[in-house]
Amino acid sequence: MTDLYAALWGLLGSSVAEALNLSALMRPNGPRSRWRWPWRNRADRPVMLVAIGLRLFAGFGLTAALGNSGQLPNATAAFAVGVTTPLVVAKFFQSIPVTGPGAPQHPESPLPTARQAGEDDEALSRPRGSNAAS
């Protein structure tokens, strides 16, 4: 599989991932709400579009590199790499802590924290909706 052929399948895969992501961000919140673009104001639009473009380029570039090295046996593999690349890049950047004057005081971890052994086992063994202490 040539690198350009793989890159085009990767670009298509990245486009599908971005389209699904945008669709999820545009959904209305309530029954009477309208569909809206994911940016809150006009100043946010260029930033969102650049981020989308960079994720598309990442999918394109990674599949081109893998196709050039012979790592992708067929179009399905190139498409799969293209779909997963923007998702992995987005999760990677969500895991980087934000610091500075506009940063939140307590950034939330993108991954759930592990529960210590024995911690609140009693609450876990009770059926849901039961507030009675044993």
C-alpha positions in Angstrom: 0.0 0.0 0.0 1.5 3.3 -1.0 1.9 6.1 1.5 -0.5 8.5 -0.4 -3.2 5.8 -0.7 -2.9 5.1 3.0 -2.9 8.8 3.9 -6.1 9.4 2.0 -7.8 6.5 3.8 -6.4 7.9 7.1 -7.8 11.3 6.2 -11.2 9.8 5.5 -11.1 8.0 8.9 -10.1 11.1 10.7 -12.9 13.0 9.0 -15.4 10.4 10.2 -14.1 10.7 13.8 -14.3 14.5 13.7 -17.8 14.5 12.2 -19.0 12.2 15.0 -17.3 14.4 17.5 -18.8 17.6 16.1 -22.2 16.0 15.9 -22.0 15.1 19.6 -20.9 18.6 20.5 -23.8 20.2 18.5 -26.6 18.2 20.1 -29.3 20.3 21.8 -29.4 20.1 25.6 -33.2 20.1 26.0 -36.4 19.3 24.1 -36.8 22.9 23.0 -33.2 23.7 22.3 -31.7 24.1 18.9 -28.7 22.5 17.4 -25.7 24.9 17.7 -22.1 25.0 16.6 -19.7 23.9 19.4 -18.1 27.3 19.8 -19.7 29.8 22.2 -18.8 33.0 20.3 -17.1 34.0 17.1 -13.7 34.4 18.8 -13.8 30.6 19.6 -14.5 29.5 16.1 -11.0 29.9 14.6 -9.5 28.0 17.5 -11.9 25.1 17.1 -11.4 25.0 13.4 -7.6 24.9 13.8 -7.8 22.1 16.4 -10.0 20.1 14.0 -7.6 20.7 11.2 -4.6 19.6 13.3 -6.4 16.4 14.3 -7.2 15.7 10.6 -3.6 16.4 9.7 -2.4 14.1 12.4 -4.5 11.2 11.0 -3.3 12.0 7.5 0.3 12.2 8.5 0.4 9.1 10.7 -1.2 6.9 8.1 1.1 8.3 5.5 4.1 7.4 7.7 2.8 3.9 8.5 1.9 3.3 4.8 5.3 4.4 3.7 7.0 2.0 6.1 4.8 -0.9 5.0 3.0 -1.3 8.4 -0.5 -1.0 6.9 -1.5 -4.1 4.9 -4.8 -2.7 3.5 -7.2 0.2 3.4 -9.2 -1.0 6.4 -6.1 -0.8 8.6 -5.4 2.7 7.2 -9.0 3.8 7.9 -8.8 2.4 11.4 -5.6 4.3 12.1 -7.2 7.5 10.8 -10.2 7.1 13.0 -8.2 6.5 16.2 -5.5 9.1 15.7 -7.7 12.2 16.5 -9.3 10.4 19.5 -5.9 9.5 20.9 -4.5 13.0 20.3 -7.6 14.6 22.0 -7.3 12.3 25.1 -3.5 12.9 25.3 -4.0 16.7 25.4 -6.9 16.3 27.9 -4.4 14.6 30.3 -2.0 17.6 30.3 -2.5 19.8 33.3 -3.3 23.4 32.5 -1.4 26.0 34.5 -1.4 29.8 34.5 -3.7 32.7 35.4 -6.8 31.4 33.6 -6.4 27.8 34.8 -9.0 26.2 37.1 -7.8 25.7 40.7 -8.5 22.0 40.8 -8.3 20.4 37.3 -10.2 17.2 37.1 -8.3 14.1 36.1 -9.4 12.7 32.7 -9.0 9.2 34.1 -10.9 7.8 37.2 -8.7 7.4 40.2 -8.2 3.9 41.6 -10.1 3.2 44.8 -8.0 2.0 47.7 -8.6 -1.6 48.9 -11.2 -1.7 51.7 -12.3 1.9 51.1 -16.0 2.2 51.5 -16.6 -1.5 50.8 -19.7 -1.3 53.1 -21.3 1.3 50.8 -20.6 -0.8 47.8 -22.2 -3.9 49.3 -25.5 -2.1 50.0 -28.2 -2.1 47.3 -28.7 1.1 45.4 -31.1 3.5 47.0 -30.5 2.1 50.5 -29.3 4.8 52.9 -29.5 2.6 56.0 -26.2 2.2 57.8 -25.4 -1.3 58.9 
